[in-house]
Amino acid sequence: MKVSNSIKALKKRHASCKVVRRKGRTYVINKTNPRYKARQG
């Protein structure tokens, strides 16, 4: 899982990337290709 400052850059990496907020952190999840997982913060 990557930790990144910019969520905007992570969101555009793949078509099926979704931005999810959990426990005060912002996560990018991708069901079809899990290597795009990332979080901010």
Contact map, one row per residue, 1 for C-alpha under 8 A:
11100000000000000000000000000000001111100
11110000000000000000000000000000000011100
11111000000000000000000000000000000001111
01111110000000000000000000000000000001111
00111110000000000000000000000000000000011
00011111110000000000000000000000000000010
00011111111000000000000000010000000000110
00000111111100000000000000000000000000000
00000111111110000000000000000000000000000
00000111111110000000000000010000000001000
00000011111111001110000000010000000000000
00000001111111101000000000000000000000000
00000000111111101000000000000000000100000
00000000001111111000000000000000000100000
00000000000111111000000000000000000000000
00000000000001111100000000000111000000000
00000000001111111110000000011110000100000
00000000001000011111000000011100000000000
00000000001000001111100001111000000000000
00000000000000000111110001111000000000000
00000000000000000011111111100000000000000
00000000000000000001111111100000000000000
00000000000000000000111110000000000000000
00000000000000000000111111000000000000000
00000000000000000000111111100000000000111
00000000000000000011110111110000000000111
00000000000000000011110011111000000011110
00000010011000001111000001111100000111100
00000000000000001111000000111110010111000
00000000000000011100000000011111111110000
00000000000000011000000000001111110000000
00000000000000010000000000000111110000000
00000000000000000000000000000111111100000
00000000000000000000000000001111111110000
10000000000000000000000000000100111110000
10000000000011001000000000011100111111000
11000000000000000000000000111100011111100
11110000010000000000000000111000000111110
11110010000000000000000011110000000011111
00111110000000000000000011100000000001111
00111000000000000000000011000000000000111
